[in-house]
């Protein structure tokens, strides 16, 4: 699916480039060949850029890696600069969304000022996941912001078998079962 989408975006980009340099029509086999060559070229440049990036102990390539990749492939940087200077940029007829779409993180990080953050013992680092995620769920169910109700403290008690007992709410000395 994502490969087909990327191929369609590349097809539109190649067609716009052909239109910019003066082509008015073309056969489908010709445009397919240009798309294949462009795709191969982009993959090769990406591989070389990644190799240079890893060589210099980085995780993301930068423009220096691109310049080194262009040099390896044989692209003259002066000619490329001249092309950029004299040819107007080509805008795609539609906006290309961020690709691939970012996935939702399932990590449950605590928000600053949350109840558990305030109650957490000092020997547990703040970057550790929550020990009692239900504290945050109960707080959100009440409609309040986490950490704004200092009078109540939620406590989850477990027995020796690991099963948890009902949550209790301590409110000014009285005990209630929730």
C-alpha positions as CSV (number, residue, x, y, z in Angstrom):
1,X,0.0,0.0,0.0
2,X,2.7,2.5,1.0
3,X,4.8,1.4,-2.0
4,X,1.9,2.1,-4.3
5,X,1.3,5.6,-2.8
6,X,5.0,6.5,-3.0
7,X,5.1,5.3,-6.7
8,X,2.1,7.5,-7.5
9,X,3.7,10.6,-5.9
10,X,6.9,9.9,-7.8
11,X,4.8,9.5,-11.0
12,X,3.3,13.0,-10.5
13,X,6.7,14.5,-9.7
14,X,8.3,13.0,-12.8
15,X,5.4,14.2,-15.0
16,X,5.8,17.7,-13.6
17,X,9.5,17.7,-14.3
18,X,8.9,16.5,-17.9
19,X,6.3,19.3,-18.3
20,X,8.7,21.9,-17.0
21,X,11.5,21.0,-19.5
22,X,9.0,21.3,-22.4
23,X,7.3,17.9,-22.9
24,X,3.7,18.1,-23.8
25,X,2.9,14.4,-24.2
26,X,4.5,11.1,-23.8
27,X,3.8,7.4,-24.1
28,X,3.1,5.4,-20.9
29,X,6.2,3.2,-21.4
30,X,8.4,6.2,-21.6
31,X,7.1,7.8,-18.4
32,X,7.2,4.3,-16.6
33,X,10.9,4.0,-17.7
34,X,11.7,7.5,-16.3
35,X,9.9,6.6,-13.1
36,X,11.9,3.4,-12.7
37,X,15.2,5.2,-13.4
38,X,14.3,8.0,-10.9
39,X,13.3,5.4,-8.3
40,X,16.5,3.5,-8.7
41,X,18.6,6.7,-8.6
42,X,16.9,7.9,-5.4
43,X,17.4,4.5,-3.7
44,X,21.1,4.5,-4.6
45,X,21.6,8.0,-3.3
46,X,19.8,7.1,-0.1
47,X,22.0,4.0,0.4
48,X,25.2,6.0,-0.1
49,X,24.0,8.8,2.2
50,X,23.2,6.2,4.9
51,X,26.6,4.7,4.5
52,X,28.3,8.0,5.0
53,X,26.0,8.8,7.9
54,X,27.0,5.5,9.6
55,X,30.6,6.1,8.8
56,X,30.6,9.4,10.7
57,X,28.6,7.8,13.7
58,X,25.3,9.6,13.1
59,X,21.8,8.2,12.9
60,X,20.3,10.7,10.4
61,X,21.9,11.8,7.2
62,X,22.5,15.5,6.6
63,X,23.4,17.7,3.6
64,X,27.1,16.9,3.9
65,X,26.2,13.2,3.3
66,X,24.2,14.2,0.3
67,X,27.1,16.1,-1.2
68,X,29.4,13.1,-0.7
69,X,26.8,10.8,-2.3
70,X,26.5,13.2,-5.3
71,X,30.3,13.2,-5.6
72,X,30.3,9.3,-5.6
73,X,27.6,9.1,-8.2
74,X,29.3,11.6,-10.4
75,X,27.0,14.6,-10.2
76,X,28.8,17.9,-10.6
77,X,27.8,20.2,-7.8
78,X,28.5,23.4,-9.9
79,X,26.1,22.2,-12.6
80,X,23.5,21.3,-10.0
81,X,23.8,24.8,-8.5
82,X,23.4,26.4,-11.9
83,X,20.3,24.3,-12.6
84,X,18.8,25.4,-9.3
85,X,19.6,29.0,-10.0
86,X,18.1,29.2,-13.5
87,X,15.1,26.8,-13.3
88,X,12.1,27.7,-11.3
89,X,11.0,25.3,-8.6
90,X,8.2,22.9,-9.4
91,X,5.2,22.7,-7.1
92,X,3.2,19.5,-6.9
93,X,-0.5,20.0,-7.7
94,X,-1.4,18.6,-4.3
95,X,0.1,18.6,-0.8
96,X,2.0,15.5,0.1
97,X,1.2,14.5,3.7
98,X,3.8,13.3,6.1
99,X,4.8,9.9,5.0
100,X,4.8,7.3,6.6
101,X,2.1,8.4,9.1
102,X,3.4,8.5,12.7
103,X,2.0,5.8,14.9
104,X,0.5,6.5,18.2
105,X,2.8,5.7,21.0
106,X,1.6,3.1,23.6
107,X,4.2,4.3,26.1
108,X,2.5,5.6,29.2
109,X,4.7,8.5,30.4
110,X,3.6,10.6,33.4
111,X,2.7,14.2,32.9
112,X,4.4,16.8,35.2
113,X,2.3,17.5,38.2
114,X,0.3,14.2,38.1
115,X,-0.7,12.5,41.3
116,X,1.7,9.6,40.9
117,X,4.6,12.0,40.1
118,X,3.9,13.8,43.3
119,X,3.6,10.6,45.4
120,X,6.5,8.7,43.7
121,X,9.3,7.7,46.1
122,X,12.7,9.4,45.4
123,X,14.5,6.2,44.6
124,X,12.4,5.6,41.5
125,X,13.6,7.7,38.6
126,X,11.0,10.0,36.8
127,X,11.6,8.4,33.4
128,X,10.3,5.1,34.6
129,X,6.7,4.2,33.6
130,X,3.9,4.7,36.0
131,X,3.5,2.1,38.8
132,X,-0.2,2.8,39.2
133,X,-1.7,3.8,35.8
134,X,-5.2,3.6,37.3
135,X,-4.4,6.7,39.3
136,X,-4.3,8.7,36.1
137,X,-7.5,6.9,34.7
138,X,-9.5,7.7,37.9
139,X,-8.3,11.3,37.8
140,X,-9.4,11.8,34.2
141,X,-12.7,10.1,34.9
142,X,-13.5,12.6,37.5
143,X,-13.0,15.3,35.0
144,X,-10.2,17.1,36.9
145,X,-6.7,17.7,36.0
146,X,-4.2,15.3,37.4
147,X,-2.4,16.6,40.4
148,X,-4.8,19.4,41.4
149,X,-6.6,17.6,44.2
150,X,-4.1,17.5,47.1
151,X,-6.7,16.6,49.7
152,X,-7.4,13.1,48.4
153,X,-4.9,10.4,47.9
154,X,-5.6,7.1,46.0
155,X,-4.1,4.0,47.3
156,X,-4.0,0.6,45.5
157,X,-3.4,-2.3,47.9
158,X,-2.4,-5.8,46.7
159,X,-2.4,-9.1,48.5
160,X,0.4,-11.7,48.4
161,X,-1.0,-13.4,45.3
162,X,-0.6,-10.2,43.3
163,X,-4.3,-9.6,42.9
164,X,-5.3,-6.1,43.8
165,X,-8.0,-5.2,46.3
166,X,-10.5,-2.4,45.7
167,X,-9.2,1.2,45.5
168,X,-9.8,3.3,48.5
169,X,-10.1,7.0,48.8
170,X,-8.6,8.7,51.8
171,X,-10.4,11.9,52.4
172,X,-9.7,13.8,55.6
173,X,-9.5,10.7,57.8
174,X,-12.5,8.8,56.4
175,X,-12.3,5.6,54.3
176,X,-14.5,5.0,51.3
177,X,-14.6,2.1,48.8
178,X,-14.7,3.0,45.2
